[in-house]
Amino acid sequence: MAPTRSNVEQLIRQRAQEHPTAVWLHWRDETYTWSDVLSASQRFAVGLRERGLEPGDRVAVLLPNCPEFLWAHFGILFAGGLSVPVNTSQRGVVLQHILSDSDVKFAVFAEELRDVVLGATAECANLTTLITLGGDTDARVRHCVDDLLSAADEMLPPIEHPGGVGIMYTSGTTGAPKGVVSAAYDLTALHILLSASGVQPGETIYTPLPLYHGNALTVSAIGSMLMDAQLALGERFSASRFWDECIRYHAVSFNALGGMIPILLKQPERPSDPDNPVRVVLSAGAPSDDRWPQFEKRFDVKLVEWFGMVDSPGNLINLEGRVGSMGKPMSGVTFSVLGDDGQEVGPGVVGELVFAHDKGRLTWYHNKPELTEQAYSGGWFHSGDLAETDIDGFFYYRGRKKESMRRRGENISSWEVETCVNRHPSVVESAAFGVPSDIGEDEVMVVIVPQPGVTIHPEEIIAWCSEHLAYFAVPRYVEFIDNLPKTDTQRVQYGVLKQRGRTENTWDREASGVTVVRR
């Protein structure tokens, strides 16, 4: 392969050359120009190289929303490494799995995560270079972000990208999180998607969503670069401050996930609700009922629903505003719905949503060639989502094939919750599943078989999970039962549990006033 630069690096260099003093990033009261972005990315890249990074090395990024996340991510690309963004709420066995499976050699982390990261690195023999943001160095953590940003501001020569540009871990199934390797960013599809927002050069896109997820990092951050727009980065989503932030930064568009639309609708109405600069909301998972037009009318915006996955590039987009639909296929990709026999089904029949990109496979599962082949079997990428079409060719989401949950924009696998709960010394086994939430998506419920003769209180389970799970994966509902429903082959019957749902014996964390601290 001839030496080259990633398409994101080329894009940053192009923007910095076109208008170096123009602002790209807004963060709190700070602004950063294209020249600033290029300089920080180059310095971080040089700093990584000086500390031994070789092309193809993987670098974990465990940072909250902040400019340094972007400098690290871009710097890794500039240096020829693979960026591995990690959810900062991950703990215990899940974090250990991600760091070990990705085989990272470097980790950049926020100082408040020092103990969490150090505790998860015991079995990561290749993770030798730890870099803190905001902390001091010691024998184990020998570098800090400021040191890397003090490196020379110079262009590194182009290099080969032997292993793609990044790995994102998704917990969209019942198993351990899977690492999705991207060969390159699909800027063509991204441009089509962002064009639907109508954002013009120099205008602002706002996101408070976490950069360690593909939506904020790819659609908002890199998407704003592609459109020659500005990015306003929030620290985190706050329903009470959301519209004030949009007004503060003069944002004309934002991306919404999952429960964001219902949550914003539940805020007390204000006469000034429609007096905001937002024109278009790109939404993935908007309510498929009257709340869609209610949101548009109340806030004087247009909702453009779309579908996409980290696992494989391919998008649906609803430009016609048909309520409840994910839309129709964008150019360059073909979508269909398959029945259990693997054959395409007609309108009104629910089956698995599958798609195929004109350019072939652009992603693969890290260390899982068999799973990759299975996902791409029959010439289609199998999404694991259920869907149906109508006679006009619009696609509609109808749930997941496999047992997993989605709570407020976060995918949660039964495996990760059960693995945590089952390690409690008083638990024999458990099953975790989703029950409907009043704002859409799921709430996490766990049913537990305790050790014989042992009494466990739900609060103990919540405290245990809070210590070992990401905050969003901590169950809301807990129930103790004698036995789990199982098949003859001893597989848990999740369908039976979901149909059973909550009972009079189910303990509700929120109703009991037990809170989980967001970390």
LOROZA-169274 format. One line per 5 residues: number of its first residue (from 1); their letters; for each residue y negated, z negated, x of C-alpha. Coordinates in steps of 0.02 Angstrom, whole numbers, plus 50000, padded with zeros to 5 digits. Each point is the difference from the previous one (the first is absolute). Layout:
REM residues N
NUM = a = Y Z X; ...
//
This chain:
REM residues 519
1 = maptr = 50000 50000 50000; 49830 50049 50068; 49878 49856 50027; 49887 49977 49850; 49894 49873 49906
6 = snveq = 50038 49926 49829; 49908 50082 49856; 49910 49836 49966; 49937 49992 50179; 49940 50180 49986
11 = lirqr = 49911 49957 49837; 49910 49850 50076; 49945 50103 50150; 49938 50138 49885; 49896 49880 49894
16 = aqehp = 49928 49913 50154; 49948 50168 50071; 49924 50062 49837; 49892 49846 49963; 50027 49856 50123
21 = tavwl = 49866 49887 49924; 50056 50019 49819; 50078 49844 49924; 50185 50003 49956; 50050 49817 49977
26 = hwrde = 49917 49859 49902; 50071 49826 50032; 49908 49851 49928; 49822 50026 50063; 50053 50106 50148
31 = tytws = 50006 50189 50016; 50093 50109 50124; 49957 50180 50043; 50119 50139 50045; 49951 49972 50181
36 = dvlsa = 50048 49816 49982; 50168 50047 49924; 50042 50122 50140; 49945 49878 50135; 50099 49853 49931
41 = sqrfa = 50155 50108 49976; 49990 50069 50177; 49973 49829 50077; 50145 49923 49905; 50111 50146 50053
46 = vglre = 49953 49980 50183; 50028 49812 49986; 50176 50029 49932; 50041 50124 50137; 49937 49878 50133
51 = rglep = 50121 49871 49930; 50149 50115 50014; 50010 50098 49838; 50096 50162 50018; 50000 50146 49876
56 = gdrva = 50120 49960 49859; 49986 49811 50018; 49979 49905 49837; 49860 49877 49968; 50004 49876 49856
61 = vllpn = 49831 49967 49918; 49989 49835 49906; 49816 49991 49956; 49905 49973 49838; 49868 50123 49946
66 = cpefl = 49872 50011 50140; 49931 50135 50116; 50120 49946 50137; 50146 50054 49892; 49930 50177 50000
71 = wahfg = 49959 49998 50186; 50178 49943 50036; 50081 50129 49886; 49897 50144 50066; 50014 49939 50179
76 = ilfag = 50189 49999 49986; 49997 50181 49940; 49879 50049 50139; 50117 49920 50129; 50153 50091 49930
81 = glsvp = 50084 49849 49924; 50067 49969 49826; 49901 49880 49893; 50105 49878 49899; 49887 49914 49872
86 = vntsq = 50078 49839 49936; 49956 49903 49844; 49914 49843 50063; 50083 49896 49864; 50175 50034 50064
91 = rgvvl = 50095 49852 50067; 50172 49948 50061; 50149 50116 49990; 49902 50148 49931; 49872 49997 50141
96 = qhils = 50138 49976 50128; 50089 50152 49930; 49845 50110 50007; 49956 49954 50179; 50180 50018 50058
101 = dsdvk = 50043 50158 49904; 49842 50091 50054; 50033 49954 50182; 49815 49967 50031; 49946 49964 50178
106 = favfa = 49823 49945 49954; 49932 49895 49857; 49817 49980 49954; 49974 49851 49885; 49867 49889 49924
111 = eelrd = 49990 49830 50084; 50042 49908 49838; 50169 50088 50007; 50042 49944 50177; 50134 49874 49951
116 = vvlga = 50074 50119 49871; 50011 50142 50125; 50068 49893 50141; 50130 49928 49883; 50059 50174 49952
121 = taeca = 50013 50072 50176; 50146 49897 50064; 50124 50142 49976; 49881 50141 50047; 50043 50026 50183
126 = nlttl = 49889 50153 50021; 49845 49919 49923; 49919 49948 50163; 49814 50029 49972; 49911 49890 49872
131 = itlgg = 49815 50027 49964; 49897 49877 49899; 49843 50030 49900; 49891 49845 50005; 50108 49887 50107
136 = dtdar = 50027 49946 50179; 50130 50068 50119; 50144 49902 50074; 50166 50030 50086; 50074 50083 49844
141 = vrhcv = 49846 50083 49924; 49923 50078 50154; 49872 50117 49923; 49861 50001 49871; 49920 50141 49901
146 = ddlls = 49831 49975 50083; 50079 50035 50170; 50071 50165 49938; 49832 50049 49925; 49920 49966 50169
151 = aadem = 50101 50140 50080; 49922 50163 50057; 49930 50112 49863; 50086 50160 50051; 50108 50137 49927
156 = lppie = 50183 49990 50044; 50089 50165 50033; 50100 50072 49854; 50179 49941 49990; 50159 50036 49907
161 = hpggv = 50044 49902 49843; 50188 49990 50016; 50028 49877 49858; 49870 50038 49868; 49834 49912 49975
166 = gimyt = 50048 49840 49911; 50128 49895 49909; 49962 49916 49834; 50123 49876 49927; 50034 50005 49815
171 = sgttg = 50100 49876 49899; 50027 50113 49852; 50188 49970 49983; 50121 49855 49992; 50034 50004 50188
176 = apkgv = 49903 49952 50153; 49832 50088 50025; 50019 50179 50060; 49890 50076 50134; 49929 50169 49948
181 = vsaay = 49955 50107 50151; 49865 50132 49973; 50000 50154 50109; 49814 50025 49965; 49870 49965 49868
186 = dltal = 50006 50130 49861; 49814 50037 49999; 50020 50151 49885; 50071 49897 49857; 49877 49861 50037
191 = hills = 49854 50121 49983; 50063 50062 49832; 50018 49821 49938; 49829 49943 50060; 49917 50156 49932
196 = asgvq = 50048 49938 49826; 49884 49851 50027; 49852 50117 50019; 49936 49902 50149; 49874 50098 50102
201 = pgeti = 49958 49991 50186; 49898 49844 50035; 50053 49911 49840; 50103 49839 50004; 50178 49955 49954
206 = ytplp = 50034 49814 49977; 50165 49911 50029; 50042 49814 50002; 50186 50042 50012; 50091 49949 50159
211 = lyhgn = 50000 50125 50142; 50181 49960 50040; 50047 50099 49844; 49996 50188 49991; 49876 50010 49858
216 = altvs = 49854 49918 50090; 50041 50066 50174; 50044 50178 49956; 49916 50041 49834; 49841 49898 50020
221 = aigsm = 49970 49988 50188; 50069 50164 50066; 49960 50085 49835; 49816 49953 50016; 50000 50072 50176
226 = lmdaq = 50075 50161 49936; 49867 50016 49866; 49861 49958 50125; 49961 49851 49889; 49966 49818 50039
231 = lalge = 50121 49855 49980; 49951 49829 49934; 50137 49876 50048; 50019 49840 49901; 50091 49846 50063
236 = rfsas = 50115 49991 49849; 50003 50039 49815; 49896 49883 49893; 49982 50042 49816; 49843 49895 49980
241 = rfwde = 49911 50082 50147; 50072 50174 49987; 49861 50093 49910; 49866 49908 50097; 50081 50065 50159
246 = ciryh = 50002 50178 49932; 49815 49985 49960; 49961 49920 50168; 50075 50147 50095; 49951 50136 49875
251 = avsfn = 50183 50048 49984; 50034 50154 49894; 50190 49981 50001; 50140 49877 50034; 50190 49999 49994
256 = alggm = 50089 49885 49878; 50178 49937 50009; 50113 49921 49870; 49921 49854 49910; 49821 50030 50061
261 = ipill = 49946 50091 49841; 50066 49865 49879; 49930 49862 50111; 49826 50078 50002; 50009 50025 49811
266 = kqper = 50036 49814 49978; 49837 49952 50083; 49863 49940 49880; 49902 50147 49935; 49822 50022 50063
271 = psdpd = 49863 50112 49931; 49987 50074 50174; 50183 50053 50008; 49962 50187 49990; 49854 49985 50121
276 = npvrv = 50097 50034 50159; 50001 50149 50119; 50187 50036 49984; 50042 50169 49923; 50187 50020 50027
281 = vlsag = 50143 49877 50026; 50158 50066 50083; 50135 49892 49921; 50185 49980 50039; 50077 49902 49857
286 = apsdd = 49864 49995 49867; 50051 49926 49831; 50083 50130 49890; 49917 49936 49842; 49828 49974 49921
291 = rwpqf = 49939 49904 50153; 49980 50166 50091; 49861 50068 49886; 49931 49824 49978; 49974 49987 50187
296 = ekrfd = 49918 50170 50010; 49880 49960 49858; 49955 49824 50053; 49961 50043 50181; 49944 50181 49972
301 = vklve = 50127 50073 50123; 50137 50130 49998; 50178 49948 50041; 50101 50126 50099; 50181 49944 50005
306 = wfgmv = 50113 50056 50142; 50170 49966 50076; 50049 49989 50182; 50120 49908 50114; 49999 49937 50178
311 = dspgn = 50180 50057 50014; 49964 50186 49988; 49844 50106 49972; 49987 50077 49828; 49873 49967 49865
316 = linle = 49974 50016 49814; 49822 49998 49934; 49932 49987 49823; 49839 50100 49999; 50003 50026 49811
321 = grvgs = 49987 49815 49955; 50160 49995 49899; 50021 49814 49969; 50160 49926 50070; 50048 50148 50108
326 = mgkpm = 50015 50009 50189; 49947 50181 49985; 50067 50163 50069; 50055 50050 50176; 49867 50037 50128
331 = sgvtf = 50014 50162 50097; 50128 50002 50139; 50128 49892 49911; 50128 50023 49860; 50049 49859 49882
336 = svlgd = 50145 49983 49880; 50102 49873 49902; 50189 49987 50028; 50132 49925 49889; 50145 49893 50060
341 = dgqev = 50099 50159 50034; 49867 50061 50122; 49945 50140 49885; 49822 50029 49941; 49963 49935 49825
346 = gpgvv = 49877 50064 49872; 49843 49923 49923; 50021 49830 49919; 50155 49953 50099; 49986 49856 50124
351 = gelvf = 50074 50026 50173; 49962 49977 50183; 49836 50070 50066; 50032 50116 50148; 49889 50115 50101
356 = ahdkg = 50002 50121 50146; 49858 50041 50120; 49972 50180 50052; 49996 49944 50182; 50167 49912 49987
361 = rltwy = 50030 49823 50062; 49843 49918 50067; 50068 49821 50002; 50163 49911 50037; 50067 49823 49995
366 = hnkpe = 49996 49915 50169; 50173 49956 50067; 50078 50058 49835; 50059 50181 50016; 50128 49979 49861
371 = lteqa = 49868 49933 49881; 49885 50144 50047; 50136 50127 49960; 50037 49912 49837; 49817 49997 49950
376 = ysggw = 49981 50186 50036; 50167 50054 49926; 50013 50161 49901; 49837 50069 50066; 49897 49867 49910
381 = fhsgd = 49923 49835 50052; 50070 49871 49880; 49859 49879 49955; 50104 49867 49914; 49875 50006 49857
386 = laetd = 50044 50045 49822; 49890 50128 49913; 49994 50130 49863; 49895 50153 49963; 49920 50068 49843
391 = idgff = 49996 50179 49939; 49835 50029 50092; 50073 49954 50169; 49921 49827 50018; 50104 49864 50083
396 = yyrgr = 50014 49821 49935; 50060 49847 50095; 50143 49904 49919; 50048 49865 50126; 50112 49978 50153
401 = kkesm = 50183 50048 50020; 50036 49862 50123; 49968 49816 49982; 49828 49961 50066; 49836 49931 49939
406 = rrrge = 49819 50049 50013; 49873 49860 49982; 49814 50039 50006; 50021 50150 50111; 50132 49925 50116
411 = nissw = 50181 50058 50006; 50122 49854 50008; 50186 50021 50025; 50126 49884 49921; 50081 49988 50171
416 = evetc = 49851 49917 50085; 49976 49869 49863; 50185 49962 49988; 50021 49990 50189; 49864 49868 50005
421 = vnrhp = 50062 49899 49851; 50182 50005 50056; 49953 49918 50165; 49945 49843 49908; 50132 49868 50039
426 = svves = 50022 49955 49816; 50028 50178 49939; 50168 50088 49981; 49931 50169 49950; 49858 50080 49904
431 = aafgv = 49942 50160 49919; 49820 50060 49995; 49934 50129 49879; 49842 50053 49913; 49944 49951 49826
436 = psdig = 49852 50082 49912; 49826 49939 50044; 49861 49994 49871; 49890 50104 50117; 50133 50131 50034
441 = edevm = 50131 50014 50137; 50111 49848 50030; 50006 49814 50030; 50136 49934 50115; 50138 49896 49922
446 = vvivp = 50144 49919 50092; 50155 49922 49924; 50090 49877 50113; 50174 49926 50010; 49977 49829 50084
451 = qpgvt = 50127 49910 50108; 50121 49896 49894; 49932 49829 49960; 49829 50040 50072; 49839 49994 49900
456 = ihpee = 49862 50118 50055; 49825 50003 49929; 49910 50166 49977; 49855 49936 50103; 50118 49985 50150
461 = iiawc = 50046 50183 49984; 49818 50052 49990; 49956 49897 50154; 50147 50074 50094; 49956 50178 49951
466 = sehla = 49816 49972 50040; 50049 49956 50178; 50120 50144 50027; 49938 50143 49890; 49843 50101 49980
471 = yfavp = 49891 49916 49868; 50019 50145 49878; 50191 49988 50005; 50007 49814 49953; 50083 49991 49828
476 = ryvef = 49899 49953 49848; 50153 49960 49895; 50148 49891 50054; 50157 49958 49903; 50159 49909 50051
481 = idnlp = 50166 50063 49932; 50185 49964 50028; 50054 50176 50047; 49923 50171 50029; 50064 50142 49890
486 = ktdtq = 50104 50114 50110; 50112 50152 49992; 50185 49998 50043; 49950 50048 50176; 49883 49850 50009
491 = rvqyg = 49838 50097 49991; 49858 49911 49911; 49964 50080 49831; 49813 50015 50012; 49993 50096 49837
496 = vlkqr = 50073 49851 49907; 49874 49883 50081; 49852 50113 49961; 50055 50020 49819; 50020 49811 49989
501 = grten = 49829 49973 50078; 49912 49834 49980; 50080 49864 49895; 49950 49829 49936; 50069 49930 50164
506 = twdre = 49890 50109 50110; 49869 49906 50101; 49831 50086 50015; 49902 49965 50159; 49833 50050 49927
511 = asgvt = 50024 49900 49839; 50047 49850 50107; 49842 50013 50103; 50089 50033 50164; 49900 50116 50111
516 = vvrr = 50049 50106 50149; 49875 50012 50142; 49962 50178 50050; 50028 50018 50188
//
